């Protein structure tokens, strides 16, 4: 979604907006006690953030996941240590005990290929790879480093066809992939008049996409139109030259090049959009299409985990009062429509916590919110770490009615409003949070950005 740190100019526009101010919409009044009591009786409780589930609870998790092929695991904030650790524990169970074989990150598709090479072959220095990701500000933490190292170690004991793959699905940093497409065409002898400048790759230098958006905002409408035409021309060249390009490379390389070109076109459309709500919709569609491409071409028949913000994996529209008009439709809606019951979504919440002032985004204090907000209601269960399957609620009960009403839900530094039972199949909760730990390389980059601004 997005990540905020102290700076006058450096920010990340995440799902649909350039920056999140506090949108505090009051949910419908309702008695939360019946819901809290129901949750208390049906949770899967975790002993700690580094302890595997015992046999009975693991079986409950297995039943909750069922025959799902894709599990979207969300988080209310990208930068909380405890949510990252609990998600990492769930990912381990899904891989080791339930046979999932792909982890799809909220990261640029071409950039994530370096992580895939690392976990499948050991190629590269992981700390350097994490810091060179387009979303390094999200991923370059000690918690994520530990998870990727675990995937690598798991793969060492697997046969080639059973190894866990890592992919990216985002369209926000397409430049390196588009340059690869240009090179692919040139190597095959395709005569095209397109280059990096005509495709606006200079606007995407550094792959820090809020900066890319700022550069696009300064373009004339004529220039934006020219960029759109160039991407259309690039894709047309690939389609018309398909037979020759496949013959000079392979079907797989050609399909990858076509995907990278499509991601480039969608990324260009995202940045060119004057309406940020429209831009967010383009991003959601782009991520959904990329996930479906991965399922159909890279991991045929295998099961995948999506790691992203709650408001990407959710299965129903939501509102962001004060930030956008009307309802917003996340990627998860499109995946649910395409995959049906084969897609399930897991949302994340927390109770309270604080961040140290010496780490980006600076000092934060998170108080417990009221019980009519999802996070506050789950805090009322008084269990520090747990998972709850919302689908098990008795139909027409008070708890079911509570879940079927609009509810506030923490979303980074703001609040979304959604219907919990429509948005998520399962929800996890951690009582206390702290800041995830950026690696030394990430801290240096944060400091460099702060000094520039």
N, C-alpha and C positions, 0 to 999 in steps of 0.2 A: 504494500500500500504506500506508505511514505514514512519518512524519518525526519525529525526536526532536531536541529541543534542551534546553539547560539550564534547568530550571525545576522547582519542587517540584510544581506542579499541572498545568502545561501539557504535554500529550502528545497523540499521535495513536494511537488503536487502529486498526491497519491492516486486515489481512486478516481475522483472526478473534479477536484478543485486544486487551486494553487497552494492554499494553506488552510489549515483547519482552525477556525476560531471555535469557541464553545457554543455548540447548538444545543440548548437545554430545553427540549420539548417534554412536557408533562404527559406521561402515559395515562391511559384510562384508569380511573380509580378501581381498585379491586382488593379484596382481602387476600394477602399473600400467604397467610398461615397454612391454608390447605395445601398449597403448592410446596411450601417448605417441608411440611410433614411427609408428603408423598416422596419427595426427593430423599429425605432422611432414611426412608425405608427401602430405597431401591438403588442406592449408589454402589459403584465399584470403587472402594477406597484404596488409595496407594499409601503404603507404609512410609515411603520417602521418595524423593526425586531420583534416586539412584538404585532403587530396589525393584526388581522384577515382580510382576504380579504372581501370587501363589496360584496353584493349579485350579482351584475353584473359580477364582476371579478371572483367570486367563480364559477359562471356558466361557464365562459370561461375556468377555470381550469377543471371543470367537463367535458366539451366538449373535451379538450385536452387529458385528460386521457382516455376518452371513455370507451371501454369494456375491457381494459387491465387488466389482472389478476396479472401481476408482473410489478412493477415499480422499476427500478434501479436508485437510486439517488446518484450521484457522488459528488466529491469535488476535487478541484485542489490541495489543501493542507489539511492534516488531522488536522492541529493545528491552524486554523483560527477561531476566535470567531464568526465572522459574518457569515461565511459559515455554521458553526454548528447551529447557531440560525435560519438562513433561512431554512436550511434543517429540523430543528425541527418544524418550522411553517408549512412547506409542509406536514410533517408526520402527524401533528395534523389534518390538513384538510383532508388528505387521510383517516385517521381513522374515524374521527368524522362525516365528511360530505359525504365521498365516500365509506364507508363501508369496508375499508381494515382491516384485522384482524391478521396480522403477521408482525413483524419487524425482518429482517434477517441481522445480523451484520457481518462485516469483523472481526470476532472473532472466536476463537476455539469453535467447536461444543460442546464438553463436558463442557467447562468452562461456556458457556452462559446459560447452564441449570439452574444455580443458579439465574440468572436474570429472567428467565421464572417463576421459583417458586415464586420469589418476586412479580412480577407484577400480577400473578394470585391468590396468596394466602397471600401475605404480609410476607412470611417467610424470615427471615434474616435481617441483618443490611445493608442497601444499600451502605453506604460509604465503609464498609469493603468488600462487594461483588465486588464493582467496582475496588477496589485496588487489589483484588485477581484474576481478569481476566488475562488471558495470555497476552492480549493486553492492559494492564493497562495504558501504555504510550500513547495510543490513546484515551481510553475511560474514564480514571479517571480524568474528568474535571467537573467543576461546571455546564457547559452547558449541558453535557450529563447526569449528575446526575438529573438535573431539568427535562429533557425529560423523563427519566425512571420513575421519581416520577409522572409525568403527566399521563403516561400510567397506573401506579398503581391506581391513583385516578379515571381515566376513567373506569377501570375495576370494581371498587367498585359498579358502577351503572349498571353493565351488568349481564345478566344471564350467568351461567357457560359455555354454548356453544357459547356465543357471545364475550367472553373475548379476548383481544389482547394477542397474544403469542410473545415471544422473542426467537430467535434462533441464533446460530452461524453457519457459513458455512466454516470457514477456517480449513486447515489441518496442520497448522504450530506448534501446541502444542498438540500432540495426546496422550502424556504419561498417563495422568490421565484417559483417556478413555480406553486405552489399558490395564491398570492395572485393570480397572473395568471388562473388558472382561475375564481376567485371573481368577478373583474372581468368575465371573458368571459361568465359566466352572467348577471350583473347587467345588462350592456350589452344582452344579448339579451332582457331582460325576464323572466328565469326567477325565480320567487319561491322562494327558498331561505332557510332560517333558519340558514344556516351563515356564520360569519365567522372571522377570523383566530384569535380566542381559542378557539373551539370546535374548531378544527383544530390547535391547539397551536403556531401559528406563532411565538408569543412565546417558546416554548422553544428556538427555532432562531435567535434573534437573533445577528447577527454571522456566521452560517454556519460557525462553527468547530465541527465536529461532535463532537469529544471533549467540549466544553462542553455541547453539546446532550444527549449521552448522560448526563452528570452530572445535568443538570436532570431528565431522564426518570427517572433512578434514584431521585429523591426523590418521585416521584408514587406515589399509592396505586394498588392494582390496579383499583379502581373507576374512577379517572380515566383510566387507560390503556385500560380497556374502552370508556369514553365516546369517547375519541379514535378508536379503531378503528371504532366505529359511525359517527362523523362522516365518516370517509373513505369508508366504504361508502355512506353517503347521498350524498356528493358525486359519486361515480362513477355511482350509480343515477340521479341527476338528469341527468347527461350522457347516459347511455344512453337514458333515456326521452324526453329532449327532442331526440334526434338530428336528426330531420327539420327541426324548427323552427330549431335552432341552425345547421345547415348552410345553410339558406335565408337566415338573417340574417348569415352570415359566408361561409364556404366549407368545402368538404370538408377541405382541408388544415388550416385553422385549427381545425376541430373535432377532427381526428385528433391534432393537437398538444396541444390542451387535454386530451383523454382520456389521452394519454401522460403529461402532467405530473401529472394526478390519480393515475394508477397509480404513478408514481414517488413521489408524496407518500404514498400508502398503503404502499408498500414501505419507504420511509424511516421512516415511523411504526412499522411492524412491527419494523424493525431496532432502533430506539431503545427500543422497548417490551420487547424481548426481555431477559429476566433472564439467559439463557444466552448468553454472548458467542460461543460456537462456533455456536450457532443463528443469532445475529445475523449472523455472518460468512457463513453459508450463504445467508441472505436477500439480503445484499449481492451475492454472486456471481451468484445467480439474477437479481437486478435488473439488473445490468450486462449479463449475457448477453441478457436480453430487450430491453434498450434498444439494444444493438448490432444485433440482428436487426430491430428496428423501423426503425432507420436504413437498413439494407440494403434493406428491403422498400419503404420509403416515401420516403426522401430521396435515395438514390443508386441507383436501380434500374439494374441492369446494370453499375454501376461497381465498381472495386476499392478496398478500404479497408485502411488500416494502423491497428492498435490500438497505442497507446503506454501501457504500464502496467508494473507490477512483474512479475517472473518468476512469482510465485505467484498472479497473476491470469491470465496468458496460457497457463500450462502446460496440456498436454493430458491429464494423468493426475493422480490423487490424490497427496497427499504427507503426510508426518507432520511435526509440530513437537514433538519430545520435550521434556517438561517444561512445555509450554505448553497442550497440548490432547490429549485422549485420542483414540485411533483415527486414522483418515485423514480428510483434508479435501479437498473437491472444488472446484477453482477454476472460474472462468468458462470457461476454455479447454476444459475437458472438455465442457461443455454446447454450446459453439460447434462443437467437433469432432463431437459426436454429430449436430448439426443440419446442418452443412455438409459433413461428410465430408472428402475430400481437398482441398476448396476452402479449408480452413483449415489454415495451418501456423503453428507457434510457434517463435520465436527467443529463446533464453535468453541471459543475459549473465553473465559472470564477470570477476574481476580477480585479480591477483597480490598486490600489496602497495601500501602508500602511507601517507599521513598527512594530517591536517587541522590547520589552524592553530587556536590557542586563541582567537583573536579573532572567529571566525565560529561561528554555531550549527551543530552541537550542541556545539561546544567541541573541545578537542584530542582527536584520535583517532590511534592508530597501528595499522596493519593489517599484520601479519606474514604471510609466506607460510605457507599451511596444508599439512598432509601430503598426499602424493600419492594417498591413497585417497579424498580429498575432490576433487570435480570441479575446483574452483578451483586446488588444488595440482597436480593432474595436468596441467592446461593450462599452468600456469606452467613445468612441466618441458619444454615444447616449446621454450622459449627464443627465442620470436619475440614482439616487443612488442605487436603488434596484428594480429589475424587473425579469420577466420570459418571455421567447419568445418561441413560438412553431415554429420550423424551417420547419415543414411540410406544413405550410401555404404559403410559398413563391411561387410566380407565376412561373410556368414552363417556362424555357428558358429566364427568365429575367436576368438582370445583377446581381441582388442579388443572384439568384439561381446559376448562374455560379460561383460567388465568393464562395458560400458554397460548391460547388462541386470540388474545388481545394484543394490541400494539404495546410494545415494551421498549423502554430506553435500554441501550446497551453501549457500554464504553467502546469508543473507536478512536484509538490513539489519543489525541488531546481534545477530542470532541465526543459527541454522543449520536449514535444512530438510533432510529426508531424502526422496529421490525416486529413481525409476529414470530416468536421463538419456534413454535411447533411447525411452522411453514418453512422457516429458514434453515433449521438444523435438525438432524436426526439425533445426534448426541452432543453433549456439552461437557467440557472439562472445567474444573475450577481449581485455582491455587489461592490460598488465603492471603499470603504475604508475598510481595514482589520486591525485587531490587534491580538495579541496572545490570544488563548483561555486560560482559567484559570485552571491550574492543581489544584486538591484538596490538602489540607495540607499533606495527606498521600502520594499522588503522588510526591509532592515536596521532601518529605523525601527520597523516593526511588530514585529519580533522584540524589539527593545529595549523597546518599550512593554509587550509581554506579560511580559517578564522583570521589569520594574518592578512590574507588577500582582501578581506572585507572589513 
